[in-house]
Every structure is written in C-alpha cells, then in structure tokens.
Amino acid sequence: MTANRSADNLRDHFLIASPYLADPRFHGSVIYLCEHSSEGALGLVLNRPLDIGLGEILEQLGMDGKELDLPVFLGGP
C-alpha cells in the first residue's frame, strides 16, 4: 500500500476524540481515517454500534444473509 505520508495527511491513522470535545457526533469517538486530502476526509467511527444488525440490513435490501447476527457500526464522512 502506498499512501501519502506527509505531516498534513492523516490517512490510515486513528483519531481519538478529546473528552472535552462537545460535538455529539464525535464525543467519545474513535475514528479510523480512510481518506484524508485537500479535497476532504472520510472516516469510520469504530466504537458506536447501531441498533440494527447486519442481517436486518441485508433483509431490508432483499439480499441473502438475514441469519447473520453481526453488529453494524456508525460511520461516515
């Protein structure tokens, strides 16, 4: 894997929110940055499971796998 490893690029790094961060979207979060560039960033919140399982999501999408009882975690840009 080749990635830009400059001091301004946090791709493939983890961010741990400060306990003083008041923003409810990020408070107490551990975020993995999938992409980080001058165009923006994309990260996944790793420690916030949702109230829906993978099997339920697949079932709603009409896909096989509704027997899968696996957690789904919050993530996004």
Backbone as a ProteinNet text record, in pm:
[ID]
protein_1_A
[PRIMARY]
MTANRSADNLRDHFLIASPYLADPRFHGSVIYLCEHSSEGALGLVLNRPLDIGLGEILEQLGMDGKELDLPVFLGGP
[TERTIARY]
85.1	0	89.6	63.8	136.4	39.9	77.6	-7.9	78.2	18.1	86.8	109.7	233.4	266.9	317.4	273.2	315.7	250.2	304.1	251.2	108.6	66.4	-67.7	-170.1	-128.1	-217.6	-231.6	-353.2	-378	-441.6	-435.4	-490	-427.5	-510.5	-467.1	-423.2	-476.3	-449.7	-580.4	-567.4	-682.1	-686.3	-806.4	-827.4	-906.5	-863.2	-933.9	-980.4	-1111.5	-1168.7	-1127.7	-1098.4	-1069.6	-1196	-1182.3	-1300.9	-1372.4	-1304.7	-1363.1	-1435.2	-1430.5	-1497.7	-1648.6	-1716.6	-1860.3	-1950.3	-1898.5	-1979.1	-2032.3	-2165.6	-2220.9	-2190.2	-2158.4	-2124.2	-1988.7	-1902.1	-1766	-1727.7	-1807.8	-1774.9	-1751.4	-1636.2	-1603.3	-1575.1	-1550.8	-1535.7	-1390.9	-1376.6	-1251.3	-1279.9	-1203.6	-1229.3	-1107.4	-1132.3	-1027.2	-1042.9	-937.6	-944.1	-906.4	-1004.8	-984.6	-920.6	-955.9	-903.8	-890.4	-785.1	-762.5	-676.9	-732.5	-659.9	-710.6	-659	-704.4	-849.9	-902.7	-1041.6	-1139.2	-1088.3	-1176.6	-1126.7	-1212.3	-1175.2	-1293.7	-1261.8	-1362.5	-1313.1	-1393.2	-1354.8	-1469.9	-1436.4	-1536.9	-1528.1	-1641.1	-1647	-1649.6	-1552.6	-1535.6	-1604.4	-1636.9	-1685.6	-1830.7	-1913.6	-2054.7	-2143.2	-2178.7	-2266.9	-2406.9	-2471.6	-2608.7	-2706.7	-2833.2	-2937.8	-2995	-2916.8	-2961.1	-2846	-2877.3	-2774.6	-2755.7	-2645.8	-2615.6	-2724.7	-2773.1	-2878.5	-3003.1	-3041	-3159.9	-3140.5	-3021.6	-2993.4	-2999.5	-2936.8	-2938.9	-3081	-3161.7	-3301.4	-3377.7	-3356.5	-3424.1	-3382.7	-3261.3	-3211.6	-3248.2	-3320.4	-3359.9	-3244.4	-3144.1	-3026.2	-3024.4	-2952.9	-2934.2	-2847.4	-2865.4	-2780.9	-2855.8	-2990.4	-3066.8	-3037.2	-2973.9	-2938.7	-2811.6	-2741.8	-2619.5	-2650.2	-2603.9	-2626.3	-2496.5	-2458.7	-2334.8	-2366.1	-2286.8	-2313.8	-2277	-2343.7	-2313	-2275.8	-2166.8	-2117	-2140.6	-2160.4	-2179.2	-2052.9	-2069	-1953.9	-1997.8	-1901.9	-1935.8	-1829.1	-1858.3	-1758.2	-1735.6
-117.2	0	123.4	211.4	336.5	447.2	525	635	757.9	872.1	996.8	1007.9	1008.8	1009.7	1145.7	1252.8	1384.7	1418.3	1516.8	1558.1	1610.9	1650.4	1704.6	1598.1	1473	1366.6	1264.3	1243.9	1151	1020.4	993.6	868.2	749	646.8	524.4	549.4	653.2	682.8	678.6	665.6	668.9	804.1	857.2	978.7	941.3	988.2	963.7	1098.8	1112.7	1241.6	1278.7	1403.1	1456.3	1447.8	1420.2	1416.6	1552.6	1657.9	1792.1	1830.4	1744.2	1772.6	1764.8	1874.8	1883.2	1837.4	1828.2	1789.6	1647.4	1628.8	1495.8	1391.8	1434.9	1339.1	1273.8	1341.5	1291.3	1267.8	1313.5	1299.7	1152.4	1121.7	986.5	889.3	940	853.7	815.2	697.9	654.1	643.1	715.8	725.8	679	590.6	549.5	632.9	704.4	786.5	702.9	679.8	602.1	687.3	813.5	906	1043.5	1114.8	1249.9	1322.5	1425.9	1502.5	1645.5	1724.3	1863	1870.2	1760.8	1756	1717.8	1667.4	1630	1506.8	1453.4	1336.9	1240.7	1112.5	1009.8	921.6	912.9	830.1	745.1	638.3	549.8	555.4	577.1	573.1	426.3	383.9	242.5	194.9	283.5	239.5	276.6	284.6	316.4	220.2	108.2	14.6	73	40.9	85.2	-16.3	19.2	-68.7	-159.9	-189.5	-275.7	-369.7	-494.2	-591.6	-603	-665.5	-682.6	-762.3	-868	-949.6	-869.6	-779.6	-697.2	-600.8	-544	-454.2	-531.5	-649.7	-729.9	-769.3	-803.8	-840.1	-722.3	-601.6	-482.6	-453.1	-493.5	-471.6	-586.5	-686.9	-800.4	-894.4	-898.8	-981.8	-1099.4	-1204.7	-1319	-1278.3	-1349	-1324	-1275.9	-1286.4	-1234.4	-1308.6	-1428.5	-1503.1	-1450.3	-1356.8	-1301.4	-1208.2	-1245.7	-1165.2	-1091.4	-999	-924.7	-777.1	-708.7	-567.3	-481.2	-370.2	-268.1	-142.7	-79.5	37	164.7	273	405.1	444.5	505.1	552.6	655.6	726	824.5	928.2	1029.1	1132.1	1220.1
0	0	0	-92.8	-93.4	-57.8	37.8	82.3	103.7	87.3	114	264.2	307.2	449.6	496.8	434.4	478.2	611.9	678.1	808.4	797.5	677.8	657.9	619.4	608.3	565.8	677.7	725.2	835.2	788.6	659.7	605.6	676.9	705	773.4	917.6	978.5	1119	1198.3	1328.1	1417.8	1488	1502.5	1580.3	1705.2	1818.7	1944	1994.8	2009.4	2048.4	2190.2	2208.5	2341.4	2426.8	2555.5	2641.4	2648.2	2607.4	2612.2	2483.3	2382.2	2255.7	2276.5	2255.2	2285.4	2170.1	2049.3	1934	1953.8	1961.2	1989.8	1881.6	1760.3	1654.6	1678.4	1752.5	1770.4	1916.2	2010.7	2152.8	2189.1	2244.2	2286.9	2173.4	2055.1	1937.8	1910.3	1850.7	1791.5	1642.3	1562.9	1419.4	1341.4	1244.4	1151.1	1024.8	985.1	864.5	743	658	535	426.6	425.7	325	388	350.6	400.9	298.6	238.9	137.5	138.1	47.8	35.8	-9.1	-65.5	-110.4	0.5	111.9	222.3	295	380.8	460.7	467.8	487.7	507.3	620.4	725.2	838.3	885.8	957.7	1014.6	1166.2	1230.6	1376	1415.6	1494.4	1524.2	1650.6	1738.9	1869.8	1898.9	1795.7	1815.5	1738.4	1799	1729.6	1714.8	1604.5	1579.9	1637.9	1644.5	1697.3	1589	1487.6	1378.6	1345.2	1316.5	1281.4	1132	1092.9	951.3	879.6	943.3	882.1	851.9	942	920.9	804.1	792.8	679.9	548.9	545.7	422.7	385	485	459.8	399.6	453.8	401	256.9	221	85.7	-8.1	45.6	-35.7	-68.1	18.8	-4.3	93.2	57.4	146	264.8	375.5	491.2	613.3	612	724.1	853.4	844.8	964.4	1031.1	966.7	1022.4	1138.6	1254.5	1374.4	1408.7	1322.8	1339.9	1361.4	1445.6	1469.7	1349.5	1338.8	1237.7	1314.8	1274.7	1346.2	1265.6	1337.5	1277.7	1202.5	1088.4	1012.4	911.5	857.6	756.2	741.7	662.6	637.8	758.8
[MASK]
+++++++++++++++++++++++++++++++++++++++++++++++++++++++++++++++++++++++++++++

